[in-house]
Amino acid sequence: MLMCSARRLDSSEASIAPWLSVNNAAEAIKFYKAAFSAVELYRLEDGDGNIAIAELSVRGANFWIQEEAAAIPAMVGRGFFRMVITVNDPDALFELAIAAGAIEIAPINEEHGWRIGRVADPFGYHWEIGKRLFE
């Protein structure tokens, strides 16, 4: 008999979205728009006008695209995948993840309209935990 127990943080809604690091974010965005009718929801550009990160949606299923070189230099040429969890109280979920054994990669902070931090799980995946400050 399987038994399952889980500690609930709260009953607030949450969403999880893939975060893809790619070589040539502009071309990736063009492809996802053409292939899946993706809609661009958010874009952050660097000082030269290049795409640093963008959020896309395919019929309400959101995901993120980031330029690979800017994401994780050690992963260049191999691709990289992480998840973004959007919740009402990122600080509480961040602390819960650390208590469960996650490793802090970037502390919770506020930047680019988000309150967000990053942890790595014991299996090597990175999780951004945050919330938008402005809707």
C-alpha positions as CSV (number, residue, x, y, z in Angstrom):
1,M,0.0,0.0,0.0
2,L,1.4,3.4,-1.0
3,M,1.1,6.2,1.5
4,C,1.6,9.8,0.6
5,S,2.0,12.8,2.8
6,A,2.6,16.3,1.8
7,R,3.0,19.6,3.7
8,R,0.8,22.3,2.1
9,L,2.2,25.8,2.1
10,D,-1.2,27.4,1.5
11,S,-4.1,27.1,-0.9
12,S,-3.0,29.9,-3.2
13,E,-2.7,29.2,-6.9
14,A,0.7,28.6,-8.4
15,S,2.0,28.0,-11.9
16,I,5.1,26.3,-13.2
17,A,6.7,27.2,-16.5
18,P,9.7,25.8,-18.4
19,W,12.7,28.1,-18.9
20,L,14.7,27.3,-22.0
21,S,18.2,28.6,-22.6
22,V,18.9,28.7,-26.4
23,N,21.5,29.9,-28.8
24,N,19.9,32.9,-30.6
25,A,16.8,33.8,-28.6
26,A,15.4,36.1,-31.4
27,E,15.3,33.2,-33.9
28,A,13.9,30.8,-31.2
29,I,11.1,33.3,-30.6
30,K,10.4,33.6,-34.3
31,F,10.2,29.8,-34.6
32,Y,7.8,29.4,-31.6
33,K,5.6,32.1,-33.0
34,A,5.5,30.5,-36.4
35,A,5.3,26.9,-35.2
36,F,2.9,27.2,-32.3
37,S,1.3,30.6,-32.7
38,A,3.1,31.7,-29.6
39,V,2.4,35.2,-28.2
40,E,5.1,37.2,-26.6
41,L,4.1,38.4,-23.1
42,Y,7.3,39.9,-21.8
43,R,10.7,40.9,-23.2
44,L,13.8,42.2,-21.5
45,E,16.6,43.5,-23.7
46,D,20.2,44.1,-22.8
47,G,21.9,47.5,-23.4
48,D,22.5,46.7,-27.0
49,G,18.9,45.8,-27.7
50,N,19.4,42.1,-27.8
51,I,16.9,39.8,-26.2
52,A,18.1,38.8,-22.7
53,I,14.9,36.9,-21.8
54,A,11.3,36.7,-23.1
55,E,8.1,35.0,-21.9
56,L,5.9,33.4,-24.5
57,S,2.5,31.7,-24.3
58,V,1.0,29.0,-26.5
59,R,-2.8,29.1,-25.8
60,G,-2.2,30.0,-22.1
61,A,0.7,27.6,-21.6
62,N,3.6,30.0,-20.7
63,F,7.3,29.4,-21.1
64,W,10.5,31.4,-21.0
65,I,13.4,31.8,-23.5
66,Q,16.8,33.1,-22.5
67,E,19.9,33.6,-24.6
68,E,22.2,30.7,-23.8
69,A,25.4,32.7,-23.4
70,A,23.8,34.9,-20.8
71,A,22.2,32.1,-18.9
72,I,25.0,29.8,-17.8
73,P,28.4,30.1,-19.5
74,A,29.4,26.5,-18.6
75,M,26.4,25.1,-20.4
76,V,27.0,26.9,-23.8
77,G,26.5,24.5,-26.6
78,R,24.7,21.9,-24.5
79,G,21.4,23.8,-23.8
80,F,20.0,24.3,-20.3
81,F,16.5,23.8,-18.8
82,R,15.0,25.1,-15.6
83,M,11.6,25.8,-14.2
84,V,9.9,29.0,-13.0
85,I,7.4,28.6,-10.1
86,T,5.1,31.7,-9.7
87,V,3.4,31.9,-6.3
88,N,2.0,34.6,-4.1
89,D,4.6,34.2,-1.3
90,P,8.0,33.3,-3.0
91,D,9.9,33.8,0.3
92,A,8.0,31.1,2.1
93,L,8.3,28.6,-0.8
94,F,12.0,29.4,-1.2
95,E,12.7,28.7,2.5
96,L,10.7,25.5,2.3
97,A,12.8,24.4,-0.7
98,I,16.0,25.2,1.2
99,A,14.7,23.3,4.3
100,A,14.0,20.3,2.1
101,G,17.6,20.2,0.8
102,A,17.7,22.6,-2.2
103,I,20.8,24.7,-2.6
104,E,20.5,28.4,-2.9
105,I,21.8,29.7,-6.3
106,A,20.5,33.2,-6.1
107,P,18.8,34.7,-3.0
108,I,15.3,36.2,-3.2
109,N,15.6,39.7,-4.5
110,E,13.6,42.3,-6.5
111,E,14.6,43.0,-10.1
112,H,12.9,43.6,-13.5
113,G,9.4,43.7,-11.9
114,W,9.8,40.4,-10.0
115,R,10.5,39.2,-6.5
116,I,12.5,36.1,-7.3
117,G,15.3,33.7,-6.2
118,R,16.8,30.5,-7.6
119,V,17.5,27.1,-6.0
120,A,19.0,23.9,-7.3
121,D,17.3,20.6,-6.4
122,P,19.3,17.5,-5.4
123,F,18.9,16.2,-9.0
124,G,20.6,19.2,-10.6
125,Y,17.6,21.1,-11.8
126,H,17.3,24.9,-11.2
127,W,14.0,26.4,-10.0
128,E,13.2,30.1,-10.1
129,I,10.7,30.9,-7.3
130,G,9.0,34.2,-7.6
131,K,6.1,36.5,-8.2
132,R,5.5,39.4,-10.5
133,L,5.4,42.7,-8.6
134,F,3.3,44.5,-11.3
135,E,0.5,42.9,-13.3
